[in-house]
Amino acid sequence: MTGQQPGIPGLLGLHASYIAGQMGTWRSGTRHALAPDCMRSIAVKLTDKDITAVSTWLARQPRPADPRPAQASAQRLPLACGSQPQ
């Protein structure tokens, strides 16, 4: 969960309130990404309770010794996202 180059950001080490705020802006459409906007597709399916649970869980995860994002991979993502080449 440290991300993957070039366009998947890491989530470890972030505060729950920051994560929840970002997910809220994806859900409301205030924040967006290149099409296909996979984060919006996911966020609109989440309730406020879901966002709180996910944000709290992510914020409690320990950071690895090496927090750098993984290198780009030739493996296809399970969901097409505009931030990552397919």
N, CA, C and O atoms as a Maestro MAE file, in Angstrom:
{
 s_m_m2io_version
 :::
 2.0.0
}

f_m_ct {
 s_m_title
 :::
 protein
 m_atom[344] {
  # First column is atom index #
  i_m_mmod_type
  r_m_x_coord
  r_m_y_coord
  r_m_z_coord
  i_m_residue_number
  s_m_chain_name
  s_m_pdb_residue_name
  s_m_pdb_atom_name
  i_m_atomic_number
  :::
  1 25 0.802 -1.187 0.000 1 A "MET " " N  " 7
  2 3 0.000 0.000 0.000 1 A "MET " " CA " 6
  3 2 0.852 1.261 0.000 1 A "MET " " C  " 6
  4 15 0.421 2.326 0.441 1 A "MET " " O  " 8
  5 25 2.076 1.113 -0.508 2 A "THR " " N  " 7
  6 3 2.949 2.280 -0.643 2 A "THR " " CA " 6
  7 2 2.806 2.918 -2.020 2 A "THR " " C  " 6
  8 15 3.525 3.866 -2.337 2 A "THR " " O  " 8
  9 25 1.894 2.415 -2.838 3 A "GLY " " N  " 7
  10 3 1.664 2.976 -4.158 3 A "GLY " " CA " 6
  11 2 2.450 2.239 -5.233 3 A "GLY " " C  " 6
  12 15 3.202 1.303 -4.960 3 A "GLY " " O  " 8
  13 25 2.250 2.694 -6.453 4 A "GLN " " N  " 7
  14 3 2.970 2.126 -7.598 4 A "GLN " " CA " 6
  15 2 3.189 3.226 -8.617 4 A "GLN " " C  " 6
  16 15 2.271 3.975 -8.950 4 A "GLN " " O  " 8
  17 25 4.404 3.312 -9.104 5 A "GLN " " N  " 7
  18 3 4.708 4.313 -10.116 5 A "GLN " " CA " 6
  19 2 4.003 3.949 -11.424 5 A "GLN " " C  " 6
  20 15 3.881 2.753 -11.687 5 A "GLN " " O  " 8
  21 25 3.542 4.843 -12.240 6 A "PRO " " N  " 7
  22 3 3.714 6.281 -12.098 6 A "PRO " " CA " 6
  23 2 2.547 7.005 -11.437 6 A "PRO " " C  " 6
  24 15 2.698 8.184 -11.117 6 A "PRO " " O  " 8
  25 25 1.391 6.378 -11.212 7 A "GLY " " N  " 7
  26 3 0.254 7.181 -10.790 7 A "GLY " " CA " 6
  27 2 -0.597 6.673 -9.650 7 A "GLY " " C  " 6
  28 15 -1.694 7.190 -9.437 7 A "GLY " " O  " 8
  29 25 -0.132 5.669 -8.899 8 A "ILE " " N  " 7
  30 3 -0.913 5.197 -7.754 8 A "ILE " " CA " 6
  31 2 -0.212 5.668 -6.488 8 A "ILE " " C  " 6
  32 15 0.886 5.206 -6.179 8 A "ILE " " O  " 8
  33 25 -0.841 6.589 -5.749 9 A "PRO " " N  " 7
  34 3 -0.175 7.124 -4.553 9 A "PRO " " CA " 6
  35 2 -0.205 6.143 -3.386 9 A "PRO " " C  " 6
  36 15 -1.089 5.291 -3.294 9 A "PRO " " O  " 8
  37 25 0.756 6.275 -2.517 10 A "GLY " " N  " 7
  38 3 0.788 5.476 -1.308 10 A "GLY " " CA " 6
  39 2 -0.244 5.961 -0.309 10 A "GLY " " C  " 6
  40 15 -0.584 7.144 -0.282 10 A "GLY " " O  " 8
  41 25 -0.741 5.051 0.509 11 A "LEU " " N  " 7
  42 3 -1.763 5.386 1.499 11 A "LEU " " CA " 6
  43 2 -1.278 5.241 2.928 11 A "LEU " " C  " 6
  44 15 -1.944 5.702 3.855 11 A "LEU " " O  " 8
  45 25 -0.141 4.616 3.122 12 A "LEU " " N  " 7
  46 3 0.361 4.403 4.478 12 A "LEU " " CA " 6
  47 2 0.989 5.672 5.023 12 A "LEU " " C  " 6
  48 15 1.676 6.397 4.304 12 A "LEU " " O  " 8
  49 25 0.747 5.937 6.304 13 A "GLY " " N  " 7
  50 3 1.309 7.106 6.943 13 A "GLY " " CA " 6
  51 2 0.421 8.337 6.868 13 A "GLY " " C  " 6
  52 15 0.788 9.397 7.375 13 A "GLY " " O  " 8
  53 25 -0.744 8.209 6.241 14 A "LEU " " N  " 7
  54 3 -1.669 9.339 6.138 14 A "LEU " " CA " 6
  55 2 -2.656 9.302 7.299 14 A "LEU " " C  " 6
  56 15 -2.989 8.228 7.798 14 A "LEU " " O  " 8
  57 25 -3.122 10.464 7.727 15 A "HIS " " N  " 7
  58 3 -4.105 10.560 8.805 15 A "HIS " " CA " 6
  59 2 -5.485 10.160 8.297 15 A "HIS " " C  " 6
  60 15 -5.820 10.394 7.136 15 A "HIS " " O  " 8
  61 25 -6.269 9.564 9.163 16 A "ALA " " N  " 7
  62 3 -7.617 9.122 8.803 16 A "ALA " " CA " 6
  63 2 -8.468 10.273 8.273 16 A "ALA " " C  " 6
  64 15 -9.216 10.101 7.311 16 A "ALA " " O  " 8
  65 25 -8.355 11.436 8.892 17 A "SER " " N  " 7
  66 3 -9.174 12.580 8.452 17 A "SER " " CA " 6
  67 2 -8.796 13.022 7.037 17 A "SER " " C  " 6
  68 15 -9.663 13.434 6.266 17 A "SER " " O  " 8
  69 25 -7.512 12.940 6.695 18 A "TYR " " N  " 7
  70 3 -7.074 13.295 5.341 18 A "TYR " " CA " 6
  71 2 -7.630 12.294 4.329 18 A "TYR " " C  " 6
  72 15 -8.169 12.683 3.293 18 A "TYR " " O  " 8
  73 25 -7.497 11.012 4.634 19 A "ILE " " N  " 7
  74 3 -7.994 9.970 3.729 19 A "ILE " " CA " 6
  75 2 -9.501 10.118 3.541 19 A "ILE " " C  " 6
  76 15 -9.996 10.061 2.415 19 A "ILE " " O  " 8
  77 25 -10.225 10.307 4.634 20 A "ALA " " N  " 7
  78 3 -11.681 10.461 4.554 20 A "ALA " " CA " 6
  79 2 -12.052 11.694 3.733 20 A "ALA " " C  " 6
  80 15 -12.986 11.649 2.932 20 A "ALA " " O  " 8
  81 25 -11.337 12.773 3.925 21 A "GLY " " N  " 7
  82 3 -11.605 13.987 3.161 21 A "GLY " " CA " 6
  83 2 -11.386 13.792 1.677 21 A "GLY " " C  " 6
  84 15 -12.185 14.246 0.857 21 A "GLY " " O  " 8
  85 25 -10.297 13.111 1.330 22 A "GLN " " N  " 7
  86 3 -10.014 12.856 -0.080 22 A "GLN " " CA " 6
  87 2 -11.078 11.948 -0.702 22 A "GLN " " C  " 6
  88 15 -11.533 12.187 -1.820 22 A "GLN " " O  " 8
  89 25 -11.463 10.913 0.028 23 A "MET " " N  " 7
  90 3 -12.499 10.014 -0.495 23 A "MET " " CA " 6
  91 2 -13.821 10.756 -0.669 23 A "MET " " C  " 6
  92 15 -14.567 10.489 -1.611 23 A "MET " " O  " 8
  93 25 -14.108 11.683 0.235 24 A "GLY " " N  " 7
  94 3 -15.316 12.487 0.113 24 A "GLY " " CA " 6
  95 2 -15.299 13.371 -1.123 24 A "GLY " " C  " 6
  96 15 -16.324 13.541 -1.783 24 A "GLY " " O  " 8
  97 25 -14.135 13.936 -1.438 25 A "THR " " N  " 7
  98 3 -14.060 14.776 -2.637 25 A "THR " " CA " 6
  99 2 -14.148 13.952 -3.911 25 A "THR " " C  " 6
  100 15 -14.672 14.433 -4.916 25 A "THR " " O  " 8
  101 25 -13.648 12.726 -3.892 26 A "TRP " " N  " 7
  102 3 -13.840 11.828 -5.046 26 A "TRP " " CA " 6
  103 2 -15.324 11.522 -5.203 26 A "TRP " " C  " 6
  104 15 -15.867 11.566 -6.307 26 A "TRP " " O  " 8
  105 25 -15.969 11.213 -4.087 27 A "ARG " " N  " 7
  106 3 -17.380 10.825 -4.118 27 A "ARG " " CA " 6
  107 2 -18.262 11.976 -4.607 27 A "ARG " " C  " 6
  108 15 -19.191 11.760 -5.384 27 A "ARG " " O  " 8
  109 25 -17.974 13.183 -4.157 28 A "SER " " N  " 7
  110 3 -18.794 14.334 -4.545 28 A "SER " " CA " 6
  111 2 -18.494 14.827 -5.958 28 A "SER " " C  " 6
  112 15 -19.277 15.584 -6.533 28 A "SER " " O  " 8
  113 25 -17.370 14.402 -6.516 29 A "GLY " " N  " 7
  114 3 -16.985 14.860 -7.847 29 A "GLY " " CA " 6
  115 2 -16.139 16.119 -7.826 29 A "GLY " " C  " 6
  116 15 -15.776 16.636 -8.883 29 A "GLY " " O  " 8
  117 25 -15.812 16.630 -6.619 30 A "THR " " N  " 7
  118 3 -14.950 17.801 -6.503 30 A "THR " " CA " 6
  119 2 -13.542 17.463 -6.986 30 A "THR " " C  " 6
  120 15 -12.871 18.282 -7.614 30 A "THR " " O  " 8
  121 25 -13.114 16.259 -6.687 31 A "ARG " " N  " 7
  122 3 -11.815 15.777 -7.150 31 A "ARG " " CA " 6
  123 2 -12.061 14.747 -8.235 31 A "ARG " " C  " 6
  124 15 -13.006 13.961 -8.164 31 A "ARG " " O  " 8
  125 25 -11.200 14.762 -9.240 32 A "HIS " " N  " 7
  126 3 -11.361 13.804 -10.335 32 A "HIS " " CA " 6
  127 2 -10.010 13.508 -10.956 32 A "HIS " " C  " 6
  128 15 -9.025 14.200 -10.700 32 A "HIS " " O  " 8
  129 25 -9.981 12.485 -11.762 33 A "ALA " " N  " 7
  130 3 -8.754 12.063 -12.430 33 A "ALA " " CA " 6
  131 2 -9.048 11.845 -13.910 33 A "ALA " " C  " 6
  132 15 -10.183 11.973 -14.370 33 A "ALA " " O  " 8
  133 25 -8.001 11.516 -14.626 34 A "LEU " " N  " 7
  134 3 -8.174 11.194 -16.035 34 A "LEU " " CA " 6
  135 2 -9.140 10.020 -16.183 34 A "LEU " " C  " 6
  136 15 -9.173 9.121 -15.343 34 A "LEU " " O  " 8
  137 25 -9.911 10.040 -17.243 35 A "ALA " " N  " 7
  138 3 -10.834 8.923 -17.514 35 A "ALA " " CA " 6
  139 2 -10.026 7.690 -17.896 35 A "ALA " " C  " 6
  140 15 -9.002 7.801 -18.571 35 A "ALA " " O  " 8
  141 25 -10.464 6.556 -17.482 36 A "PRO " " N  " 7
  142 3 -11.565 6.281 -16.581 36 A "PRO " " CA " 6
  143 2 -11.172 6.579 -15.132 36 A "PRO " " C  " 6
  144 15 -10.121 6.149 -14.657 36 A "PRO " " O  " 8
  145 25 -12.028 7.313 -14.452 37 A "ASP " " N  " 7
  146 3 -11.759 7.756 -13.090 37 A "ASP " " CA " 6
  147 2 -12.179 6.658 -12.112 37 A "ASP " " C  " 6
  148 15 -13.291 6.675 -11.584 37 A "ASP " " O  " 8
  149 25 -11.279 5.707 -11.879 38 A "CYS " " N  " 7
  150 3 -11.614 4.543 -11.053 38 A "CYS " " CA " 6
  151 2 -11.888 4.921 -9.597 38 A "CYS " " C  " 6
  152 15 -12.714 4.279 -8.948 38 A "CYS " " O  " 8
  153 25 -11.220 5.944 -9.071 39 A "MET " " N  " 7
  154 3 -11.474 6.327 -7.684 39 A "MET " " CA " 6
  155 2 -12.894 6.857 -7.516 39 A "MET " " C  " 6
  156 15 -13.542 6.570 -6.510 39 A "MET " " O  " 8
  157 25 -13.376 7.608 -8.464 40 A "ARG " " N  " 7
  158 3 -14.766 8.090 -8.392 40 A "ARG " " CA " 6
  159 2 -15.718 6.904 -8.444 40 A "ARG " " C  " 6
  160 15 -16.692 6.853 -7.694 40 A "ARG " " O  " 8
  161 25 -15.439 5.948 -9.333 41 A "SER " " N  " 7
  162 3 -16.294 4.761 -9.455 41 A "SER " " CA " 6
  163 2 -16.396 4.005 -8.141 41 A "SER " " C  " 6
  164 15 -17.456 3.480 -7.800 41 A "SER " " O  " 8
  165 25 -15.309 3.951 -7.413 42 A "ILE " " N  " 7
  166 3 -15.298 3.256 -6.127 42 A "ILE " " CA " 6
  167 2 -15.941 4.122 -5.043 42 A "ILE " " C  " 6
  168 15 -16.774 3.640 -4.277 42 A "ILE " " O  " 8
  169 25 -15.559 5.387 -4.979 43 A "ALA " " N  " 7
  170 3 -16.014 6.263 -3.903 43 A "ALA " " CA " 6
  171 2 -17.527 6.458 -3.891 43 A "ALA " " C  " 6
  172 15 -18.118 6.563 -2.816 43 A "ALA " " O  " 8
  173 25 -18.165 6.509 -5.053 44 A "VAL " " N  " 7
  174 3 -19.616 6.733 -5.076 44 A "VAL " " CA " 6
  175 2 -20.387 5.548 -4.496 44 A "VAL " " C  " 6
  176 15 -21.563 5.682 -4.158 44 A "VAL " " O  " 8
  177 25 -19.746 4.412 -4.382 45 A "LYS " " N  " 7
  178 3 -20.392 3.228 -3.820 45 A "LYS " " CA " 6
  179 2 -20.268 3.167 -2.297 45 A "LYS " " C  " 6
  180 15 -20.903 2.328 -1.658 45 A "LYS " " O  " 8
  181 25 -19.454 4.049 -1.714 46 A "LEU " " N  " 7
  182 3 -19.189 4.007 -0.280 46 A "LEU " " CA " 6
  183 2 -20.130 4.920 0.495 46 A "LEU " " C  " 6
  184 15 -20.447 6.026 0.057 46 A "LEU " " O  " 8
  185 25 -20.566 4.442 1.643 47 A "THR " " N  " 7
  186 3 -21.350 5.275 2.562 47 A "THR " " CA " 6
  187 2 -20.375 6.051 3.450 47 A "THR " " C  " 6
  188 15 -19.173 5.786 3.444 47 A "THR " " O  " 8
  189 25 -20.899 6.999 4.203 48 A "ASP " " N  " 7
  190 3 -20.053 7.717 5.162 48 A "ASP " " CA " 6
  191 2 -19.416 6.737 6.150 48 A "ASP " " C  " 6
  192 15 -18.248 6.882 6.513 48 A "ASP " " O  " 8
  193 25 -20.189 5.746 6.579 49 A "LYS " " N  " 7
  194 3 -19.673 4.743 7.520 49 A "LYS " " CA " 6
  195 2 -18.543 3.934 6.875 49 A "LYS " " C  " 6
  196 15 -17.546 3.637 7.532 49 A "LYS " " O  " 8
  197 25 -18.690 3.580 5.609 50 A "ASP " " N  " 7
  198 3 -17.636 2.858 4.891 50 A "ASP " " CA " 6
  199 2 -16.355 3.691 4.833 50 A "ASP " " C  " 6
  200 15 -15.264 3.187 5.098 50 A "ASP " " O  " 8
  201 25 -16.498 4.966 4.485 51 A "ILE " " N  " 7
  202 3 -15.329 5.844 4.370 51 A "ILE " " CA " 6
  203 2 -14.620 5.979 5.706 51 A "ILE " " C  " 6
  204 15 -13.390 5.963 5.760 51 A "ILE " " O  " 8
  205 25 -15.374 6.111 6.773 52 A "THR " " N  " 7
  206 3 -14.772 6.189 8.107 52 A "THR " " CA " 6
  207 2 -14.028 4.904 8.430 52 A "THR " " C  " 6
  208 15 -12.905 4.948 8.931 52 A "THR " " O  " 8
  209 25 -14.636 3.772 8.150 53 A "ALA " " N  " 7
  210 3 -14.001 2.479 8.454 53 A "ALA " " CA " 6
  211 2 -12.719 2.284 7.650 53 A "ALA " " C  " 6
  212 15 -11.694 1.889 8.207 53 A "ALA " " O  " 8
  213 25 -12.765 2.551 6.367 54 A "VAL " " N  " 7
  214 3 -11.584 2.380 5.507 54 A "VAL " " CA " 6
  215 2 -10.487 3.353 5.916 54 A "VAL " " C  " 6
  216 15 -9.323 2.968 6.018 54 A "VAL " " O  " 8
  217 25 -10.848 4.605 6.150 55 A "SER " " N  " 7
  218 3 -9.867 5.622 6.528 55 A "SER " " CA " 6
  219 2 -9.188 5.280 7.849 55 A "SER " " C  " 6
  220 15 -7.972 5.414 7.984 55 A "SER " " O  " 8
  221 25 -9.972 4.842 8.806 56 A "THR " " N  " 7
  222 3 -9.433 4.475 10.120 56 A "THR " " CA " 6
  223 2 -8.498 3.274 9.997 56 A "THR " " C  " 6
  224 15 -7.412 3.263 10.576 56 A "THR " " O  " 8
  225 25 -8.924 2.270 9.243 57 A "TRP " " N  " 7
  226 3 -8.088 1.078 9.069 57 A "TRP " " CA " 6
  227 2 -6.766 1.433 8.386 57 A "TRP " " C  " 6
  228 15 -5.700 1.021 8.843 57 A "TRP " " O  " 8
  229 25 -6.835 2.197 7.292 58 A "LEU " " N  " 7
  230 3 -5.608 2.568 6.577 58 A "LEU " " CA " 6
  231 2 -4.664 3.366 7.462 58 A "LEU " " C  " 6
  232 15 -3.455 3.138 7.444 58 A "LEU " " O  " 8
  233 25 -5.205 4.297 8.236 59 A "ALA " " N  " 7
  234 3 -4.365 5.134 9.091 59 A "ALA " " CA " 6
  235 2 -3.671 4.333 10.192 59 A "ALA " " C  " 6
  236 15 -2.639 4.761 10.709 59 A "ALA " " O  " 8
  237 25 -4.218 3.192 10.551 60 A "ARG " " N  " 7
  238 3 -3.631 2.360 11.610 60 A "ARG " " CA " 6
  239 2 -2.587 1.365 11.111 60 A "ARG " " C  " 6
  240 15 -1.940 0.696 11.916 60 A "ARG " " O  " 8
  241 25 -2.417 1.261 9.818 61 A "GLN " " N  " 7
  242 3 -1.464 0.303 9.280 61 A "GLN " " CA " 6
  243 2 -0.045 0.830 9.451 61 A "GLN " " C  " 6
  244 15 0.204 2.018 9.249 61 A "GLN " " O  " 8
  245 25 0.882 -0.040 9.820 62 A "PRO " " N  " 7
  246 3 2.264 0.406 10.011 62 A "PRO " " CA " 6
  247 2 2.931 0.730 8.679 62 A "PRO " " C  " 6
  248 15 2.650 0.111 7.653 62 A "PRO " " O  " 8
  249 25 3.804 1.696 8.724 63 A "ARG " " N  " 7
  250 3 4.584 2.038 7.531 63 A "ARG " " CA " 6
  251 2 5.735 1.053 7.411 63 A "ARG " " C  " 6
  252 15 6.362 0.703 8.412 63 A "ARG " " O  " 8
  253 25 6.017 0.606 6.193 64 A "PRO " " N  " 7
  254 3 7.155 -0.304 6.025 64 A "PRO " " CA " 6
  255 2 8.475 0.462 6.165 64 A "PRO " " C  " 6
  256 15 8.499 1.691 6.101 64 A "PRO " " O  " 8
  257 25 9.557 -0.271 6.354 65 A "ALA " " N  " 7
  258 3 10.869 0.351 6.478 65 A "ALA " " CA " 6
  259 2 11.211 1.146 5.213 65 A "ALA " " C  " 6
  260 15 11.850 2.196 5.292 65 A "ALA " " O  " 8
  261 25 10.789 0.650 4.058 66 A "ASP " " N  " 7
  262 3 11.023 1.346 2.788 66 A "ASP " " CA " 6
  263 2 9.666 1.765 2.212 66 A "ASP " " C  " 6
  264 15 8.993 0.955 1.574 66 A "ASP " " O  " 8
  265 25 9.255 3.022 2.429 67 A "PRO " " N  " 7
  266 3 7.927 3.458 2.004 67 A "PRO " " CA " 6
  267 2 7.836 3.896 0.534 67 A "PRO " " C  " 6
  268 15 6.808 4.423 0.107 67 A "PRO " " O  " 8
  269 25 8.904 3.681 -0.234 68 A "ARG " " N  " 7
  270 3 8.862 4.107 -1.639 68 A "ARG " " CA " 6
  271 2 7.835 3.294 -2.424 68 A "ARG " " C  " 6
  272 15 7.630 2.112 -2.147 68 A "ARG " " O  " 8
  273 25 7.184 3.937 -3.416 69 A "PRO " " N  " 7
  274 3 6.217 3.203 -4.239 69 A "PRO " " CA " 6
  275 2 6.904 2.131 -5.070 69 A "PRO " " C  " 6
  276 15 8.085 2.239 -5.399 69 A "PRO " " O  " 8
  277 25 6.143 1.099 -5.401 70 A "ALA " " N  " 7
  278 3 6.660 0.025 -6.247 70 A "ALA " " CA " 6
  279 2 6.906 0.564 -7.651 70 A "ALA " " C  " 6
  280 15 6.292 1.541 -8.079 70 A "ALA " " O  " 8
  281 25 7.800 -0.082 -8.339 71 A "GLN " " N  " 7
  282 3 8.065 0.278 -9.733 71 A "GLN " " CA " 6
  283 2 6.861 -0.076 -10.594 71 A "GLN " " C  " 6
  284 15 6.045 -0.918 -10.222 71 A "GLN " " O  " 8
  285 25 6.760 0.569 -11.740 72 A "ALA " " N  " 7
  286 3 5.692 0.264 -12.692 72 A "ALA " " CA " 6
  287 2 5.743 -1.220 -13.033 72 A "ALA " " C  " 6
  288 15 6.817 -1.821 -13.074 72 A "ALA " " O  " 8
  289 25 4.587 -1.797 -13.274 73 A "SER " " N  " 7
  290 3 4.483 -3.220 -13.561 73 A "SER " " CA " 6
  291 2 3.763 -3.441 -14.879 73 A "SER " " C  " 6
  292 15 2.905 -2.648 -15.267 73 A "SER " " O  " 8
  293 25 4.107 -4.504 -15.557 74 A "ALA " " N  " 7
  294 3 3.430 -4.863 -16.803 74 A "ALA " " CA " 6
  295 2 2.105 -5.571 -16.515 74 A "ALA " " C  " 6
  296 15 1.300 -5.777 -17.423 74 A "ALA " " O  " 8
  297 25 1.884 -5.937 -15.265 75 A "GLN " " N  " 7
  298 3 0.657 -6.630 -14.880 75 A "GLN " " CA " 6
  299 2 -0.530 -5.672 -14.960 75 A "GLN " " C  " 6
  300 15 -0.447 -4.534 -14.497 75 A "GLN " " O  " 8
  301 25 -1.615 -6.129 -15.537 76 A "ARG " " N  " 7
  302 3 -2.816 -5.302 -15.653 76 A "ARG " " CA " 6
  303 2 -3.481 -5.145 -14.296 76 A "ARG " " C  " 6
  304 15 -3.532 -6.078 -13.495 76 A "ARG " " O  " 8
  305 25 -3.983 -3.953 -14.061 77 A "LEU " " N  " 7
  306 3 -4.719 -3.691 -12.834 77 A "LEU " " CA " 6
  307 2 -6.097 -4.334 -12.923 77 A "LEU " " C  " 6
  308 15 -6.602 -4.549 -14.025 77 A "LEU " " O  " 8
  309 25 -6.711 -4.644 -11.795 78 A "PRO " " N  " 7
  310 3 -8.044 -5.261 -11.827 78 A "PRO " " CA " 6
  311 2 -9.128 -4.288 -12.291 78 A "PRO " " C  " 6
  312 15 -10.236 -4.707 -12.625 78 A "PRO " " O  " 8
  313 25 -8.815 -3.003 -12.311 79 A "LEU " " N  " 7
  314 3 -9.768 -1.981 -12.711 79 A "LEU " " CA " 6
  315 2 -9.003 -0.939 -13.535 79 A "LEU " " C  " 6
  316 15 -7.943 -0.474 -13.116 79 A "LEU " " O  " 8
  317 25 -9.533 -0.577 -14.696 80 A "ALA " " N  " 7
  318 3 -8.875 0.418 -15.540 80 A "ALA " " CA " 6
  319 2 -8.931 1.779 -14.860 80 A "ALA " " C  " 6
  320 15 -9.998 2.235 -14.451 80 A "ALA " " O  " 8
  321 25 -7.770 2.428 -14.743 81 A "CYS " " N  " 7
  322 3 -7.682 3.739 -14.115 81 A "CYS " " CA " 6
  323 2 -6.874 4.668 -15.015 81 A "CYS " " C  " 6
  324 15 -5.835 4.281 -15.550 81 A "CYS " " O  " 8
  325 25 -7.358 5.890 -15.175 82 A "GLY " " N  " 7
  326 3 -6.690 6.854 -16.031 82 A "GLY " " CA " 6
  327 2 -5.304 7.245 -15.566 82 A "GLY " " C  " 6
  328 15 -4.498 7.723 -16.365 82 A "GLY " " O  " 8
  329 25 -5.008 7.052 -14.285 83 A "SER " " N  " 7
  330 3 -3.699 7.424 -13.755 83 A "SER " " CA " 6
  331 2 -2.616 6.403 -14.068 83 A "SER " " C  " 6
  332 15 -1.431 6.694 -13.905 83 A "SER " " O  " 8
  333 25 -2.995 5.235 -14.506 84 A "GLN " " N  " 7
  334 3 -2.036 4.173 -14.807 84 A "GLN " " CA " 6
  335 2 -2.203 3.715 -16.254 84 A "GLN " " C  " 6
  336 15 -3.319 3.428 -16.687 84 A "GLN " " O  " 8
  337 25 -1.114 3.644 -16.997 85 A "PRO " " N  " 7
  338 3 -1.218 3.122 -18.371 85 A "PRO " " CA " 6
  339 2 -1.665 1.669 -18.355 85 A "PRO " " C  " 6
  340 15 -1.264 0.904 -17.479 85 A "PRO " " O  " 8
  341 25 -2.477 1.294 -19.302 86 A "GLN " " N  " 7
  342 3 -2.970 -0.088 -19.396 86 A "GLN " " CA " 6
  343 2 -2.236 -0.846 -20.473 86 A "GLN " " C  " 6
  344 15 -2.515 -2.024 -20.697 86 A "GLN " " O  " 8
  :::
 }
 m_bond[343] {
  # First column is bond index #
  i_m_from
  i_m_to
  i_m_order
  :::
  1 1 2 1
  2 2 3 1
  3 3 4 2
  4 3 5 1
  5 5 6 1
  6 6 7 1
  7 7 8 2
  8 7 9 1
  9 9 10 1
  10 10 11 1
  11 11 12 2
  12 11 13 1
  13 13 14 1
  14 14 15 1
  15 15 16 2
  16 15 17 1
  17 17 18 1
  18 18 19 1
  19 19 20 2
  20 19 21 1
  21 21 22 1
  22 22 23 1
  23 23 24 2
  24 23 25 1
  25 25 26 1
  26 26 27 1
  27 27 28 2
  28 27 29 1
  29 29 30 1
  30 30 31 1
  31 31 32 2
  32 31 33 1
  33 33 34 1
  34 34 35 1
  35 35 36 2
  36 35 37 1
  37 37 38 1
  38 38 39 1
  39 39 40 2
  40 39 41 1
  41 41 42 1
  42 42 43 1
  43 43 44 2
  44 43 45 1
  45 45 46 1
  46 46 47 1
  47 47 48 2
  48 47 49 1
  49 49 50 1
  50 50 51 1
  51 51 52 2
  52 51 53 1
  53 53 54 1
  54 54 55 1
  55 55 56 2
  56 55 57 1
  57 57 58 1
  58 58 59 1
  59 59 60 2
  60 59 61 1
  61 61 62 1
  62 62 63 1
  63 63 64 2
  64 63 65 1
  65 65 66 1
  66 66 67 1
  67 67 68 2
  68 67 69 1
  69 69 70 1
  70 70 71 1
  71 71 72 2
  72 71 73 1
  73 73 74 1
  74 74 75 1
  75 75 76 2
  76 75 77 1
  77 77 78 1
  78 78 79 1
  79 79 80 2
  80 79 81 1
  81 81 82 1
  82 82 83 1
  83 83 84 2
  84 83 85 1
  85 85 86 1
  86 86 87 1
  87 87 88 2
  88 87 89 1
  89 89 90 1
  90 90 91 1
  91 91 92 2
  92 91 93 1
  93 93 94 1
  94 94 95 1
  95 95 96 2
  96 95 97 1
  97 97 98 1
  98 98 99 1
  99 99 100 2
  100 99 101 1
  101 101 102 1
  102 102 103 1
  103 103 104 2
  104 103 105 1
  105 105 106 1
  106 106 107 1
  107 107 108 2
  108 107 109 1
  109 109 110 1
  110 110 111 1
  111 111 112 2
  112 111 113 1
  113 113 114 1
  114 114 115 1
  115 115 116 2
  116 115 117 1
  117 117 118 1
  118 118 119 1
  119 119 120 2
  120 119 121 1
  121 121 122 1
  122 122 123 1
  123 123 124 2
  124 123 125 1
  125 125 126 1
  126 126 127 1
  127 127 128 2
  128 127 129 1
  129 129 130 1
  130 130 131 1
  131 131 132 2
  132 131 133 1
  133 133 134 1
  134 134 135 1
  135 135 136 2
  136 135 137 1
  137 137 138 1
  138 138 139 1
  139 139 140 2
  140 139 141 1
  141 141 142 1
  142 142 143 1
  143 143 144 2
  144 143 145 1
  145 145 146 1
  146 146 147 1
  147 147 148 2
  148 147 149 1
  149 149 150 1
  150 150 151 1
  151 151 152 2
  152 151 153 1
  153 153 154 1
  154 154 155 1
  155 155 156 2
  156 155 157 1
  157 157 158 1
  158 158 159 1
  159 159 160 2
  160 159 161 1
  161 161 162 1
  162 162 163 1
  163 163 164 2
  164 163 165 1
  165 165 166 1
  166 166 167 1
  167 167 168 2
  168 167 169 1
  169 169 170 1
  170 170 171 1
  171 171 172 2
  172 171 173 1
  173 173 174 1
  174 174 175 1
  175 175 176 2
  176 175 177 1
  177 177 178 1
  178 178 179 1
  179 179 180 2
  180 179 181 1
  181 181 182 1
  182 182 183 1
  183 183 184 2
  184 183 185 1
  185 185 186 1
  186 186 187 1
  187 187 188 2
  188 187 189 1
  189 189 190 1
  190 190 191 1
  191 191 192 2
  192 191 193 1
  193 193 194 1
  194 194 195 1
  195 195 196 2
  196 195 197 1
  197 197 198 1
  198 198 199 1
  199 199 200 2
  200 199 201 1
  201 201 202 1
  202 202 203 1
  203 203 204 2
  204 203 205 1
  205 205 206 1
  206 206 207 1
  207 207 208 2
  208 207 209 1
  209 209 210 1
  210 210 211 1
  211 211 212 2
  212 211 213 1
  213 213 214 1
  214 214 215 1
  215 215 216 2
  216 215 217 1
  217 217 218 1
  218 218 219 1
  219 219 220 2
  220 219 221 1
  221 221 222 1
  222 222 223 1
  223 223 224 2
  224 223 225 1
  225 225 226 1
  226 226 227 1
  227 227 228 2
  228 227 229 1
  229 229 230 1
  230 230 231 1
  231 231 232 2
  232 231 233 1
  233 233 234 1
  234 234 235 1
  235 235 236 2
  236 235 237 1
  237 237 238 1
  238 238 239 1
  239 239 240 2
  240 239 241 1
  241 241 242 1
  242 242 243 1
  243 243 244 2
  244 243 245 1
  245 245 246 1
  246 246 247 1
  247 247 248 2
  248 247 249 1
  249 249 250 1
  250 250 251 1
  251 251 252 2
  252 251 253 1
  253 253 254 1
  254 254 255 1
  255 255 256 2
  256 255 257 1
  257 257 258 1
  258 258 259 1
  259 259 260 2
  260 259 261 1
  261 261 262 1
  262 262 263 1
  263 263 264 2
  264 263 265 1
  265 265 266 1
  266 266 267 1
  267 267 268 2
  268 267 269 1
  269 269 270 1
  270 270 271 1
  271 271 272 2
  272 271 273 1
  273 273 274 1
  274 274 275 1
  275 275 276 2
  276 275 277 1
  277 277 278 1
  278 278 279 1
  279 279 280 2
  280 279 281 1
  281 281 282 1
  282 282 283 1
  283 283 284 2
  284 283 285 1
  285 285 286 1
  286 286 287 1
  287 287 288 2
  288 287 289 1
  289 289 290 1
  290 290 291 1
  291 291 292 2
  292 291 293 1
  293 293 294 1
  294 294 295 1
  295 295 296 2
  296 295 297 1
  297 297 298 1
  298 298 299 1
  299 299 300 2
  300 299 301 1
  301 301 302 1
  302 302 303 1
  303 303 304 2
  304 303 305 1
  305 305 306 1
  306 306 307 1
  307 307 308 2
  308 307 309 1
  309 309 310 1
  310 310 311 1
  311 311 312 2
  312 311 313 1
  313 313 314 1
  314 314 315 1
  315 315 316 2
  316 315 317 1
  317 317 318 1
  318 318 319 1
  319 319 320 2
  320 319 321 1
  321 321 322 1
  322 322 323 1
  323 323 324 2
  324 323 325 1
  325 325 326 1
  326 326 327 1
  327 327 328 2
  328 327 329 1
  329 329 330 1
  330 330 331 1
  331 331 332 2
  332 331 333 1
  333 333 334 1
  334 334 335 1
  335 335 336 2
  336 335 337 1
  337 337 338 1
  338 338 339 1
  339 339 340 2
  340 339 341 1
  341 341 342 1
  342 342 343 1
  343 343 344 2
  :::
 }
}
